[in-house]
Amino acid sequence: MPGAPTIPGRELEYHLIKAAWDAGVTVPEPLWDGDDTFPVAFFVMRRVPGETLGARLIRGEQYAKAREVVPAQLAR
């Protein structure tokens, strides 16, 4: 049973993250582009510690220092 297609697709997403990882960009290390074991497309990557909720990063006092350094990190 094929899974529902995703846009732009997990396979493309996996390869983009892998290319970024290979180029030295700070992204989770992609480990495995899934197979047809499950009825959905998937891939596995290492966990990168940190915060992913934009509202917390923008408003949270605990992230005041991060807001000072993140723009330069993103530019790199």
N, CA, C and O of each residue as an XYZ file, in Angstrom:
304
protein
N       0.853     -1.179      0.000
C       0.000      0.000      0.000
C       0.899      1.244      0.000
O       1.586      1.493      0.991
N       0.913      2.014     -1.064
C       1.768      3.203     -1.111
C       1.243      4.297     -0.202
O       0.034      4.454     -0.032
N       2.164      5.052      0.382
C       1.783      6.153      1.254
C       1.324      7.353      0.450
O       1.556      7.444     -0.756
N       0.676      8.259      1.133
C       0.233      9.492      0.479
C       1.452     10.322      0.102
O       2.375     10.455      0.905
N       1.475     10.882     -1.098
C       2.633     11.690     -1.493
C       2.710     12.964     -0.661
O       1.689     13.529     -0.267
N       3.908     13.393     -0.408
C       4.114     14.647      0.309
C       4.745     15.647     -0.642
O       5.411     15.271     -1.607
N       4.535     16.893     -0.366
C       5.071     17.944     -1.220
C       6.111     18.697     -0.406
O       5.731     19.173      0.663
N       7.344     18.862     -0.767
C       7.956     18.407     -2.007
C       8.417     16.953     -1.967
O       9.017     16.470     -2.928
N       8.154     16.272     -0.904
C       8.513     14.864     -0.828
C       9.632     14.622      0.161
O      10.611     15.366      0.211
N       9.474     13.577      0.940
C      10.476     13.235      1.949
C      11.823     12.887      1.329
O      12.870     13.205      1.894
N      11.801     12.239      0.177
C      13.073     11.863     -0.448
C      13.890     13.107     -0.779
O      15.091     13.150     -0.514
N      13.248     14.110     -1.353
C      13.931     15.363     -1.665
C      14.410     16.030     -0.383
O      15.544     16.505     -0.312
N      13.549     16.067      0.631
C      13.926     16.672      1.911
C      15.162     15.984      2.485
O      16.089     16.650      2.947
N      15.173     14.651      2.455
C      16.319     13.896      2.956
C      17.599     14.298      2.212
O      18.628     14.557      2.835
N      17.526     14.345      0.892
C      18.720     14.657      0.100
C      19.183     16.102      0.301
O      20.382     16.376      0.261
N      18.254     17.017      0.515
C      18.641     18.404      0.807
C      19.347     18.505      2.155
O      20.368     19.181      2.274
N      18.806     17.837      3.167
C      19.451     17.848      4.489
C      20.805     17.162      4.415
O      21.766     17.625      5.028
N      20.894     16.061      3.673
C      22.175     15.354      3.517
C      23.199     16.240      2.832
O      24.359     16.277      3.245
N      22.790     16.953      1.795
C      23.705     17.863      1.098
C      24.175     18.971      2.035
O      25.351     19.334      2.027
N      23.267     19.505      2.839
C      23.644     20.530      3.805
C      24.633     19.956      4.821
O      25.639     20.594      5.132
N      24.355     18.758      5.340
C      25.251     18.095      6.301
C      26.630     17.894      5.671
O      27.650     18.207      6.285
N      26.654     17.378      4.462
C      27.922     17.125      3.766
C      28.716     18.405      3.533
O      29.945     18.375      3.470
N      28.010     19.536      3.405
C      28.662     20.828      3.185
C      29.083     21.496      4.492
O      29.666     22.580      4.467
N      28.798     20.866      5.633
C      29.219     21.419      6.914
C      28.212     22.322      7.594
O      28.539     22.986      8.578
N      26.992     22.356      7.085
C      25.941     23.163      7.697
C      25.478     22.476      8.986
O      25.431     21.248      9.051
N      25.139     23.260     10.003
C      24.642     22.705     11.254
C      23.202     22.265     11.075
O      22.273     23.067     11.180
N      23.031     20.996     10.806
C      21.726     20.356     10.661
C      21.825     18.983     11.317
O      22.932     18.488     11.528
N      20.704     18.360     11.643
C      20.771     16.995     12.164
C      21.407     16.068     11.123
O      21.115     16.171      9.932
N      22.266     15.178     11.575
C      22.900     14.249     10.638
C      21.865     13.259     10.102
O      21.268     12.513     10.879
N      21.645     13.243      8.786
C      20.713     12.267      8.225
C      21.359     10.884      8.228
O      22.489     10.717      7.770
N      20.632      9.897      8.747
C      21.192      8.562      8.905
C      20.642      7.551      7.912
O      21.377      6.686      7.436
N      19.347      7.654      7.594
C      18.738      6.616      6.762
C      17.524      7.165      6.049
O      16.599      7.681      6.676
N      17.532      7.050      4.743
C      16.358      7.380      3.947
C      15.494      6.135      3.950
O      15.866      5.122      3.356
N      14.347      6.194      4.610
C      13.494      5.031      4.856
C      13.207      4.180      3.638
O      13.578      4.524      2.515
N      12.554      3.089      3.872
C      12.198      2.174      2.795
C      10.684      1.977      2.803
O       9.963      2.812      3.351
N      10.198      0.919      2.223
C       8.753      0.717      2.152
C       8.213     -0.152      3.288
O       7.165     -0.784      3.152
N       8.945     -0.180      4.423
C       8.490     -0.927      5.596
C       7.147     -0.406      6.096
O       6.293     -1.181      6.527
N       6.967      0.907      6.035
C       5.751      1.547      6.522
C       5.018      2.198      5.341
O       5.633      2.468      4.309
N       3.735      2.446      5.482
C       2.972      3.020      4.359
C       3.156      4.533      4.202
O       2.389      5.175      3.485
N       4.149      5.098      4.857
C       4.440      6.526      4.712
C       5.928      6.696      4.436
O       6.748      5.884      4.866
N       6.263      7.755      3.718
C       7.668      8.068      3.477
C       8.278      8.620      4.756
O       7.627      9.369      5.484
N       9.523      8.252      5.029
C      10.176      8.736      6.243
C      11.684      8.680      6.075
O      12.198      8.025      5.168
N      12.390      9.378      6.966
C      13.828      9.203      7.090
C      14.193      9.397      8.546
O      13.410      9.925      9.335
N      15.399      8.959      8.892
C      15.871      9.005     10.274
C      17.094      9.901     10.321
O      17.967      9.818      9.457
N      17.155     10.758     11.330
C      18.329     11.612     11.527
C      18.599     11.765     13.008
O      17.732     11.513     13.845
N      19.819     12.184     13.321
C      20.183     12.401     14.722
C      19.429     13.605     15.272
O      18.993     14.483     14.528
N      19.292     13.621     16.571
C      18.648     14.744     17.245
C      19.681     15.842     17.474
O      20.827     15.568     17.829
N      19.266     17.066     17.267
C      20.092     18.224     17.584
C      19.410     18.930     18.744
O      18.260     19.349     18.613
N      20.088     19.073     19.872
C      19.446     19.731     21.003
C      19.164     21.207     20.701
O      19.919     21.868     19.987
N      18.080     21.693     21.253
C      17.754     23.096     21.075
C      16.262     23.321     21.030
O      15.476     22.398     21.245
N      15.880     24.531     20.756
C      14.485     24.954     20.717
C      14.041     25.119     19.280
O      14.792     25.640     18.455
N      12.838     24.686     18.970
C      12.331     24.814     17.606
C      11.078     25.670     17.501
O      10.610     25.935     16.393
N      10.533     26.099     18.609
C       9.318     26.908     18.574
C       9.683     28.384     18.427
O      10.206     29.009     19.350
N       9.395     28.921     17.251
C       9.769     30.295     16.950
C       9.275     31.314     17.966
O      10.008     32.238     18.315
N       8.048     31.162     18.444
C       7.493     32.125     19.408
C       8.328     32.167     20.688
O       8.548     33.241     21.248
N       8.790     31.012     21.151
C       9.636     30.988     22.351
C      10.963     31.692     22.092
O      11.462     32.429     22.942
N      11.524     31.461     20.920
C      12.806     32.090     20.603
C      12.677     33.606     20.499
O      13.581     34.343     20.891
N      11.554     34.059     19.972
C      11.357     35.501     19.773
C      11.032     36.219     21.075
O      11.496     37.336     21.302
N      10.233     35.579     21.934
C       9.729     36.265     23.121
C      10.382     35.856     24.433
O      10.416     36.650     25.373
N      10.893     34.652     24.517
C      11.403     34.143     25.784
C      12.644     34.861     26.267
O      13.618     34.998     25.525
N      12.613     35.318     27.505
C      13.766     36.002     28.088
C      14.991     35.093     28.129
O      16.123     35.557     27.991
N      14.755     33.786     28.320
C      15.870     32.852     28.404
C      16.641     32.768     27.085
O      17.743     32.220     27.046
N      16.067     33.309     26.004
C      16.723     33.269     24.696
C      17.238     34.640     24.248
O      17.562     34.825     23.075
N      17.315     35.595     25.169
C      17.776     36.941     24.817
C      19.180     36.896     24.209
O      19.433     37.537     23.189
N      20.087     36.149     24.826
C      21.458     36.042     24.302
C      21.451     35.346     22.941
O      22.184     35.738     22.033
N      20.623     34.315     22.806
C      20.545     33.595     21.530
C      20.122     34.536     20.407
O      20.628     34.435     19.289
N      19.202     35.446     20.696
C      18.744     36.378     19.657
C      19.876     37.282     19.186
O      19.834     37.802     18.071
N      20.883     37.471     20.029
C      22.034     38.286     19.629
C      22.982     37.527     18.704
O      23.591     38.128     17.819
N      23.115     36.221     18.897
C      24.113     35.455     18.148
C      23.551     34.648     16.979
O      24.290     34.294     16.060
N      22.261     34.359     17.007
C      21.677     33.511     15.966
C      21.807     34.114     14.564
O      22.131     33.373     13.637
N      21.576     35.404     14.355
C      21.691     35.919     12.987
C      23.058     35.631     12.346
O      23.122     35.257     11.175
N      24.127     35.799     13.088
C      25.466     35.497     12.534
C      25.627     34.007     12.271
O      26.241     33.604     11.283
N      25.072     33.192     13.164
C      25.152     31.732     12.954
C      24.381     31.337     11.701
O      24.855     30.520     10.911
N      23.205     31.909     11.517
C      22.422     31.592     10.328
C      23.121     32.051      9.057
O      23.045     31.386      8.024
N      23.796     33.176      9.135
C      24.510     33.689      7.970
C      25.661     32.772      7.575
O      25.976     32.627      6.394
N      26.286     32.153      8.580
C      27.372     31.198      8.275
C      26.794     29.982      7.614
O      27.530     29.056      7.273
